Amino acid sequence: MSGQALTVTFLNELALQSPWIGSFALLVSEAGLMLLASVPVTLAMLNLRDRFHVTQAFLVIVGALVAWVLADTIKYIFDTPRPAEVLEAVTPIISKDLYGAFPSGHTALATALAVGMLYYRPSWGFVMVIGAVLVGVSRVVLGVHWPFDIAGGLVLGSVTAIGVRLVYRRLLKRSGVMGWVNRHF
């Protein structure tokens, strides 16, 4: 059995034997993701009159949405099996995932939110990075992802958040607005 298979089997068995671990993993996976998404939205709502805050929150959300779409597209194209499809010892605690395992969409979304926040509010972003890693680990505990899927989600979310920022800055430079932005923000 590979290291990934042993990890998934061990964590999933632990969650099945200790219901509070499975419940906590489910809470982190679903509610944790919503909590991470609510941070930039809340900051934008609290600062609606400040273009900088609204723009920064918008970039965080766009990065997350792009990461989610890319993750789902990659899953659809490659359609890698989930742990329960390969390992008899793994029983998924949730079973609503429809197709491929790689990369983890939850992890990609959470990571894009966290990395986006690192640009906007670094101290909050750092805490959110920890949250994103917990979301990823919870997906392994729930028996729906391999550790490699989580690593793929972490990379995809990071690259997407950074890419959205780079595209935004390039668009600002082309439009001639960058000088104004730098002077005022």
N, C-alpha and C positions, 0 to 999 in steps of 0.2 A: 504494500500500500504506500502511495506517495505521501510526502509531507503535507500537501494540501488536503488529501483525503483524510489523513490522520487528524489534522486540525479541525476540519469540518465535523468529522465524526465525533471527536472528543467534545467540542463545544456544543454541538447539537444534543448529544446524549446528556450532557450536564444540564442543559436547559429543559430537557424532557423529564429528568429526574427531580429537578428543583423548579417547581412551577413559577416561583417568584423571579427566577433568572429569565425564563422564557417571557414572562409578562413584562419584565423590565426591558428586555431586548425589543419587544414589540412596541413598547412605549417610546423608546429611543428612536427606533426605526421610523415610526409614523409621526408622533407628536414632536419629537426632536427636530425632524425635518421642517415641520410647520413653524416651530419656534425660531429656527435659523432663518427661515424666509420672512418671518414677521419683523425682524430687526431692521433691515433697510426700509421696509414699507413704513414702519412706525417712525423712523427718523425722518423720512420724507414728509409724512403727515404732520409731524411736529414742527417742521420748518418749511411749510408750503410757500412762504413768501421769499425764501432764500433760494435762488436759482442753483447755487453751488450744491446745497444739500439734496435738492430734488434731482439734479443731474447725476450726482454720485450714487444715490439710491437707484435711479433708473439704470445706470450702467451695471450695478450689482445684479439687479433683477434680469436684465437682458442677458448678461453672462450666464446666469443660472438657467434661463429658458433655452438658450442656445446649447448649453451642455446637456440638458435633458433631451432635446431633439436629436443631437448627435449621438448620445448614448443609445436611444431607442433605434436610431437608424443603423448603428453598428450592430446592435443585437439582432435586428431583423436580417441583416446581410449575412452575418456569420453563424447565427443560431447555435451557439455552443450549449451543451447540455448543463442542466442544473445538477447540484450534488445528489438530490433524491432520485434523479433519473439514472445515475450511475452507481450509487452506493445504496445497497439495501439497508444498511444500518442507519441511514439518515432519514428522518421524518420531518418534513418542513412544518413549522409551526404556523405558517401562513401559506396559502396556495393560490394566490390570485395573479401570479406572474404568468404571462401568456406565452412568452417566447424567450429566446436566448439569455444566457447568464452574463456574457461579457459584453461590455463592462457594466458595473453596477450603476444603474441610473440614479438610485437614491444617493450613492456616494458621490457621483459626478455632480449632481445638483447641490448637495450640501457643501462640497469642496469649492464649487464655483462661487457660491454665496460667501464662504469664508475668505477665499482669496480676494474676491472683490472687496470685501470689507477691510482687508489688510491695506488696500490703497486708500480707502475712505477714512476709516477709524482703526488704526493699527492695533490698539489695545483690545478693542472689541473683536477684530478679525482674528487675533491670536486665540482668544477664547473660543471663537467659532471654529477654528481649525481643529481644536480638540473635540468639539462637538461633531464635526464632520467625520473624524476618525472613529468616534463612538458609533455614529450611524453606520459606517462601513462594517465595523466589528459586529454590530447587532445583526446585520444581514447574514453574516456567517453563522452566528449563533442560531438564527432562525432557520438555518438549513437551506437557504435559497441562493447562496452565492459561495464561490470559491474565494480564497484569499487573493488569487490572481485577478479576479473580477473587481475586487475592492481596490487593488493597486491600479488597475486600469481606470477605475472611476476617479481615483485621486489625481492621476495624471491628466485625464481628460478634463476634469473640472478646473484644475489649475491652468492648463494651457488655454482653455476657453476663456476664463476670466481675464487672463493676461492679454489674450488676443483681442477681446472686446475693447480693452483699454487702448491697445496699440492702434486699432482701427479708428477709434474715436479721436485719438490725438492726431492721426494722419489726416482725418477729415477736417479737423479744426485748422491744421496747418494749411491745407489746400484752400480752405475758405477764407483765410486771412484773419480769422478770429483769434488765433492762438496768442498773438501779442496782447490783445485786449484781455483775454482770459488770464494770462500771466500777470498782467498789471493789477487786475482786480481780485485775483484769488491767490 
